[in-house]
Amino acid sequence: MSNSKSWIVARVKPNQDKIATINLERQGFEFFQPKFKTLSKVHNKFKEIIKPVFPGYIFVAINPKEKNWSKINNTRGIVSIIVFGNEIPLVRCKLMEELKHRFSLNNTLKVANPFVVGMNAEITNGPFTQVIGKIEEIDADQRIWILLDILGTQTRVSINKLNLTMHK
């Protein structure tokens, strides 16, 4: 691709992310589908899985001056390019740089740790779901020690950071 590339968004057919990326790659398109790790309950066990940040969508680099990008609509695994009226909206290069910085290209995950000691966090998974506590300590192995107020007693609990969200 030349330096005059722009980014567009294409809609991916359900459960066909891999097929779409393989076929885009075969056609010589650069693409980006940011992903993150999360915990999901599978057969009564929690398993770490990788999910797209924007399910059903993929960013594709194109050169607007060339017309070869129109074949994206006929790519196996792709529904269509996102269009508003007759206009194909271009994604700002700065946004793409920020996404690539946060989530490295196509599978290697770089998720920043948004948590700091002293902040409040809400538990999103497990027996304490929706309970809010104060972060007391952050370990290097993605475990966060949080103080919870349970029945009037401060209880220290260790939680994986994937099961927390920032609380305002």
N, C-alpha and C positions, 0 to 999 in steps of 0.2 A: 504494500500500500504506500502511496506517496504521502508527503507531509500535509497535503490538503484534505486529510480525512476528517469526517464528521461522524457522529454517533447517532444512531436511530434506535428505536425500540421495536422489537417484533414479539408478537404473541405466539407462545409455544402451545402445541396441542397437549392436552392432559396426559401426564406420565410419559411424555416423549422428549424430555430434556436431552437425554443422551443421544437419541436419534437425530435431533435437531443440531446439536453441536458437532456430531460426526459429519453430517452432511454440509454444514456451513464450512467446516474445516476443509473438506474435500473440494469445495468450490473456491477456496482461497480467501475466505472472509475471516477477518479478525473479529472475535466476539468476547463478551464478558458477561458472566452470570455470577454475581456475588452470592456467597453461601456462608452459612454459620453452623456451628454445632449446637445441639440442644439435646435434652433428655426426653425420651418418649417411653411410655409404658407399653411394652410388647410382651404378651403372654405372662402377665403379672411380674415382669422384671423391667427395671429401668435400663434402657439402652441408649448410648450416645449415637445420635444420627446427624447427618448433614442435610440441611434444608436450604433451598434458595431464599434469599432475602426478599425477592420479589417473585413469588410463585407464579408461573405461567408466562413470564416475560424474560427476554434476553436482550442485551445491548449488542448491536452489530455496527462495526466501523465500515463506513462507505466513503467513496469519493463522489460527491454530488455531481461532478462534471461528467463522470462516466455513467452509462446507463446499465452496466452489468449488475448493479445492485437490485434491479427490478426482479431478478430471478429469485430473490429471497422469498417472495410470496409463493413460489412453486417448490420451495425446498421441503423435502420430507421432514415432518416433525414441526413445521412452522404453520400457523394458521394464516397470519398476514402481518404486514408492517402496520404499525399504529399510524393512523391518519386522522387528522382533524379537518373535516370538510375535504378540500382538495390539497391541503398542505400536509407535508410530512414534517412533524416537529423534530428539530435537532436538539440533542442533549448537549448542554454546555460542557466544554472540554474540562473546565475547572471541576465540575461535579464528577466527571468520569475519573479525573486524577484523584479526587478525594475518595471515591469508592474503591479504586484500585489500591490506594494506600491503606485503607482500612481492611479490605478483603483482597488478598493478593490474587492474581489472575488464575481463574478456573481450578480451584480445588485446594490450594494451600491456604489455610485460614490464618488470618492475623486479626484477631478480635481484641481491641484494646480493653483494658480493665477499667471500667468507669467508676469503680467503687473506691472510697477512701475511708480510713478509720474515722469514726465519729459521725458519719452520715447515717440517715435512716434508710432502710431497705425493706422491701416487701417480698415475702416468700411466695414463689409462683408455682411450686410443685411440692407434693408430699403432704404429710399429716398437718403441717402448719401453714398450708396454703392461705394466703391473704392476711397472715399475721405480719405486723410491722415491728421491726426491732432496730437496735442501734449497732452498727458494725464496730466490733471491739478489736479485731485482729485479722490480718490478711496473710495467709501462708503462700509460699511459692508454688505449691501444687494445686492451685485453684480452689482451695478450701477457704471459706470465710467464717470466722467466729463471730456470732451475732448474739446480742443480749435480748432476750424476749421477756416480756412481762406476762407470766403465766400464773393466774390465780393470785396476783399480788406479789409474786416472788420473781426476782430476776434470775432467769435460767440461761446459761451459756450453751449455745448450740452451734455445731459445725455444719456448714451448708456449702455445697458446691456452688460457685458463682453463677453457673448456668441456671440455677433455680432461684435467682434473685433479680429484682428490678429496682431501680432507684425510686425512692418515695419522696415526694415534694413536701 
